[in-house]
Amino acid sequence: MLFNSFNFFLFFPIVTLVYFLLPHKFRWLHLLLASCVFYAAFIPAYILILFFTIIIDYIAGRVIENSDGRKRKNYLILSIVANVGVLAFFKYYNFFSDNINTLLTSLGITTPEIPLLNIILPIGLSFHTFQAMSYTIEVYRGHQKAERHFGIYSLYVMFYPQLVAGPIERPQNLLHQFHEEKYFDYDRVVEGLKLMLWGLFKKVVIADRLAMITSTVYDNPHSHTSIQLMVAAILFSFQIYCDFSGYSDIALGSARVMGFKLMKNFDRPYCSKSISEFWGRWHISLSTWFRDYFYISLGGNRVALPQWFLNLFLTFLVSGLWHGANWTFIIWGALHGVYLILAIISEKIKYRFFNPRKSPEKINFRNTLKMTGVFILVTIAWIFFRAKTISDAIFILGRLPFVLTELKYMVQHHDFTTYLHGMSIANIGLDFVFVFVLLYIEFLHSKYNLLGLLNRQVTGIRWTVYFSAIILVYMFASFEHHPFIYFQF
């Protein structure tokens, strides 16, 4: 069930109302059943995969806690193998089989081809697999008691607001909340609804409108000019941010209405002044997952410099593979690994150029320059993320240097149709206005806490803002069917 669908418009208030009407001892069952309905709305049969992993990890948590020595580790390994095995089969079997067949053919080795399977990736499999794995790992490390209540543990994995696209919650943050009795709180409910409205605005007014442009260009990049390719690359950076952070806002908001607090998943990532800062602000639940369970397990930065670089590179390489069974995602992850390694190597040079003892004016200018540089690097990487093939991504990158030549021709000859054919200047202009409004609102919120400021206004002003936001969504939203981008992962 999509957050931006009419079905969810009916589902959410009904589930929430029943939740508050029920006695506390029955609420977990209600939420679990509602989450099953929510997930089954996609492909009902795939809920059986969830049940399989839930049973495995519930048992694993109990036996890990009750064991010691080598047995604890063996039970953890069995749990991880089961989870990764399910993920590998559904998400990577065809990818690896196809690549092995291609490799053997190129080497002239004649063997029967590995058969490809006609299987569909279950929605959100990567997300709830990683959440389940974090539970058994935390139990193994002694940071979390094994959950005795099977239904509560099932709800931890299946909680509908964050089931299909995160945030990937740690058991320490979420499990205990299902045991606590929640009470209706008007202010908290309003806060959650406002967060949902803001997320919906980012999704249907910004992301889905931008999708109409980026999809047209990326689906057939060879038929578009360098300027169009550049515009599409820039707009996709904002599309994927608004799409994914919009989902996260709706998830956090819907959980907040019922009294649950999920972790913050985005924190103005395009205001980052370095790639490492970007990954501290983008998809925080995933980046911290890889940091705590993969990167640190490899040794982190507590090793020799070459090993440190290898640890970073491997972490982002695997992160790219996590996002999708395609070489484009792997290259996207590898690029970010290279960015971070180059940033470490050039640290002394950057310190001289961006000396913090400069005047405030120069510091502001340098910070703007750094944010611009990070945005450019991230946008270049997004090209591989969005392109259908590596050759398409390389073609787009190869065309970008010709943007200045095309702009010069346009200005000199007053010819805007040659290089912008098929693109509505008015629509693109409006889309960029929405992007600017988004960035400006997020900047103001970081400095002045706009929600707190709005709450202090008189009722008339508050409701004027609410209705204005609803009208904007209705007037400018794209109501075409646009699933959330990260649902495919």
N, C-alpha and C positions, 0 to 999 in steps of 0.2 A: 504494500500500500504506500503510495507516494504522499509525502507531506503536502505537496502542492496539488492535491486531487480533491474532488468533491467528496469522495468516500471518506477521506481523513477529516474533512470538515464536519461530517456527521459522527465519525468514530471517536474523535477526541473528546467532545463535550459529553457524549454518552458515557464513555469509559470513566471520565473524571468525575461526573456526577454520581455514578454508581459507586465509585471508589470511596467517596466521602460519606455516602449513605450507609455503606456496609460497616459492621463491627470490625475492629482492627484484626481479629483473628482470622477473618475470611478475606482480607484485602490482598494477601499474597496470591491466593488462588485466582481471584478476579483478574489481577494484573497478568498472571501467567497465562490464563486463558485468552485474555485480550491480546497479549503478545503473540500467541499462537495464531489467532485470527489475522493479526496484522501481517505476520510473516507468510502465512498460507495464502494471502491475497496475491502473492507473486506466483510461485509454483508450489502447490500444496504438498506434493510428494517429497520435496526437499527438506521438509521439516523433520523427516525421519533421520536425516544426516545430523541435524542438530541434536536430536534425542540420543543418537549413538555416541557422539562426543561428550554430551552431558553425563551420560551414565559412566563412561570411561573415566572422566576427570573427577567425578564425585567419588567413585571408588578409589581412584588414585590418591586423592587428597586424604582420605581416611587411612589408607594403608601406609602412606608416607609418614603421616603424623605418628602412627603407632609402631613404626619400625625405627631401627637405628643402624649405623654403620653403612656398609655397602648396600644393604637392602634398600635403604631410603633412596639412594642414587639410582639403583636399578629400576625401582618403581617410577621414579621421575622420568627416566629415559624412556620407559615403556609408554608413559602418558604422552610425552613429546613426540615419540615416533608415531603413535596413533593419530595425534592431531595433525602433524606435518604430513603423514601418509594420506589422510583424507584430502588435505589441501593440495598436495602434490598430484594426486590422481585427478581431481576435478579441474584443477587450474593449469597444471603443467604437463600432464601426460602427452597431449597432442603436440605441444610445443617441443618437448624434448624428442619425441618420436619422429617428428617431421625433420628436426635438425640432424638427428642421427642418420635418418634415411638419406638426407641430402649429402652429408659428409661421406657416407659409405659409397654413394654413387660417384661423387667427385674423385674419390680415391681409386675408383675402378673395381671396388670390391662387390662381387655379385652374390648377394644373399637375399633371402626373402625379406621384403620390406616389413617393418614393424607396422601393424595395422593402426589406423587412426579411428577414434571412437566418436560417435555422434552424441556427445554429452554437452549439457549446458551448465555453466558455472553457477552454482547456487548464489543468490543475492547475499552480499556481505560476508561471504565465507571467510575471507582473510581477517576481517574485523573480529568476529566472534571466536575464531580460532586463536588469535593472539590474546584475546581477553581470557579465554579458558586456560591458555598456557601460563599466563601471568599468575593465575590462581594456584596452580600446582607448584610453580617455581617459588612463590612466596610462602606456601606451606612448607616446602622443602627447606627454605632458608630460615624458617622459624619466625617469620614476620607476620604470619597469619594463621589463626587456628582453623583447622579443617571444619567446614560447615556440616553440622549434623543433619539439618533439615533439608531433605532432598528437594522439596518444592522451592525453598528459598534459594538454594544453589541454582536450580533451573532458571529461576527468575533473574538471578545475577547474570546469566549468560544471555537470556532472551528478553530482557527488559526493552520494550518496544521503542522508546525514544532513541536509544543508541544502538539498537540491534544490528542495523544493516550498514551503518557508516560511522560508528563511533559517537563520541570519543571512546577510546579503548580504556576502560576503567580498571583500576587496580582493586583487588578485593578489599583492601584496607579502607578504601573510600566509600565503596558502594554496598557491600554485603551487610554491614551493621545497620544501614539505613532501612533495610526491608524489615528488620526486627523492631524498629522504633515506631511508635504510634504517631501518625501525622494528623494535625488538626487544620481545619480550614482557617486560613489567614488572608483577609481581604487584600492587604498590601502586598503580600507575597504572590497571590494569584494575579494581581494587576501587573506586578513586575514581570512575572512569567509570560503573561499575554503580550506585553509590550516587546519582550525579547523575541517572541514568536512572530509578531508583526514585522519587526525589523528584519528578521531572517527571511520572511516571506518576501519583503520588499527587495532584498538583495537577490533573491532567487528569481522571481518572476518579472521584476521590472528591469533589473540590470543583467543578470547572468543569461536569462532566456532570450532577451533582446539581442545581446551580444552574440549568442549562439547562432542566430540566423545569419550573421555576417561571417563569423569564423568558420562555420560548417561549409558555407558556400565556397570559401577560399581554400580551406584545407582539403576538401573533397576532390578538388581539381586544381592544384596549385600551378600547373603548367599553363593554364589558360588565363592567368592573372598577372598583372604588372608588378614591378618591384614595390611600388607604393602600396598597392593593395595587400601584398604579402606582408609588408611592414605593419600596416594598420591592423591586419588580422592577428599578427604575432603579439602586438601590444594589447589589443582588445582581449585576446585569449588569457593573458596574464590576469586581467581583471575578471574575466568570465569565470575562470576556475576558482579564483578567490571568493567571489560573491556566491558561486554555486555551493562550494564546500563549506565556507563559513556560514552561509545562509542556512544550510542543513544543520550545522552545529548549533546555531542560535535557536532554531526551532526545537531541536532535541533538548537543549538546556532549558528552554522556556517551558516546554510541555512537562518536563520532569519537575521544574521549579513550582509549577502550578499545584502539583500534588505533594510538594514538600521535599522532593529529592534534589540534592545538589550534585551535579555532574561537573567534572573538571573542565576548565577553560581550554579550548582547543586552538584558538587563534588570538593573536595579540598584535594587530596592525603590522603584519609581516613586511609590507612594502615601505615601512619606515626604518627598516634595519640598515645599519651602517656597515655591516659585514655579513658574509655568508653564514658564519657561525651564529651570529645574532638572528639571522633570518630563520635558521632551523630551531632557534629557541622560541620563535614566534609563530611558525607555520606547523600545523598539524602536530601540536605539542604532545598529544597522547601517544602518537606513533614515534616521534623522534625520541621521546624519553624512554619508550619501550625498547627501541634499538640500542639506546645508550646503556640502559641498566641491564639488559639481558643478553646483548650480543657484543657490543663494543667493549664494555668493561670485562666481560668474560674472556675476550681475546687478549686482555692486558691493558686496554685503554691507552693512556699516555704515560703509563708507569713502566715503559720499556725503552729500549734504544730507539733513536730517531727513525731509522729505516723501518723498524717494526711498527712504530707509531703510525707512520704514513700508510703502511700496509693495512693496519687495523682500521684506519679511517676509510681507506678506499674500499675495503671489503664490506664495511658496514653500509656504505652508500650503494655499492653494487648490489648487495642483497636487498636493500630497500627498494631499489629500482625494480628488481625481479618481483618483490612483493606486490608492487603496483600492477604488474601485468605480465602475461606470458608473451612478450614480444621484445625483440632486440631494441626497439625504440625506447622502451622503459629502462632497459639495462644501461643504455648509453646515457639516458637522462640521469640516472643515479650515479654512474661513473663520472659524469661531468661535475656534479656537485662534490664528489670526492676529490677530484683534481682541483676544483676551486679552493677547497679547504686546505689542501696540501700546499698549493701555491701561496695562499694567504699566510701560512705559517712561515714559509721560506722567506717571504718578502716583508716580514714583520718589522725588521729594523729600518728598512727603506721607508715603509709607511709611517713609522714613528717620526722620522725626520721631516717628512712632508706634512703630516698632520700633527705637528707638535702641539700638545694641549696647552702650552704656555702662550700661545698666540692670543691676539686681541679677540674679544667676543664676536666682533663682526667677521673676522677671518675664520673663527671657529664655526660660526653658523654657515658660512659659505662652504667650508670644507666638509661639514656634515651633510649639506645638501648635495655636494659633489659625490660623497661616498654613497649616499642613498641612491642617487641616480646610477652610479656604477653598479651597485648591487642589483638594482631593478633590471638593468641591461643584461647582466650575466644570467639572472634568473629567467628572463624572457627568452634568451637564446636557448637555455636548457628546456624551457617549456615547448619550444618548437619541436624537439624530438619527442616530448611527451605527447603532443597532440597529433603529429604527423602519422599517417597510416603506415608509412614505410620509411626506412632509413634513407632511401634514395630521394623521397619527397622532402625530407628534412634537409638533406644536403643541397637539394635544388633551391629550396627557400633561402638557406643561408648564403648560397652562391649568388642569388639575385639581390640581396639586401645592399651590397655596395653600389648598386646602380640607382638607388633611391635619389641621391643628390642630383644625378644627371637628369632623371625624369622630372624632378621638381624644377630644376633650372629651365627645362624645355617648357613646362607648363606655364611658368611665370612669364617667360619671354614671348611666348606665342599665344598667351591667354587661352590655352587649349586644356580644359579640365575634363573633357570627355574621353580623350584618348587613353589616359592612364587611370581614370576612375570610372570606366564604363561598368554599368551594372550596379554601381554603388549609389545609394541615395545620400547626397550630401546632407540633407536636412535630418535624415534618420541618424546618420553617423554623428552629426553635430549634437543631436539630442542625447545620444548614447554617451558621448564624452562629457556632456553636462551632468548626466546622472553619475558618472564615475567621479567627477570632480566633487559633486555634492556628497557622495559616499566618503571620499577621503577627507573632506572638510569636516563632516559630522564626526568621523572617528577621531580626527585631530582635536576637535573641541571637546569631545567626550573624555579623551585622555587627560586634558588639562583642567576641565571644569566639572566633570561628572554630570553630563547632560541629564541623565535619568534622575539623579538627585535634585538637580536644579528644576526639572520639570515637576517633580513631586511637590516642590515648595510653592508652586504657582496656584492661583485660585482655580476653582473647578472649571470655570468657563474657558480659561486659557488651555488647561490640560485637555479638555474634551475637544476643543478646536484643533489642537495638534493631532489628537487621535483620529478624528474624522478626516482631517486633511491627508493623513498618511493612508487611510483606507481608500479615499477617493483617488489618490495618486496610483495606488496599486491597481484599482479598477480601470483607470483611464489609460495607463501606460504599460500594463502587464502584457506579456506574451502568453496567451492561453493555449498555445500549441503544446503537444505532449513532449516535454523535455525532462526525462529522468535525471536525477542527480548524477553528476559525472562519476563520483566515487562509488556508486552502487555497483559498478562493474568490477570492483576489486574485492 
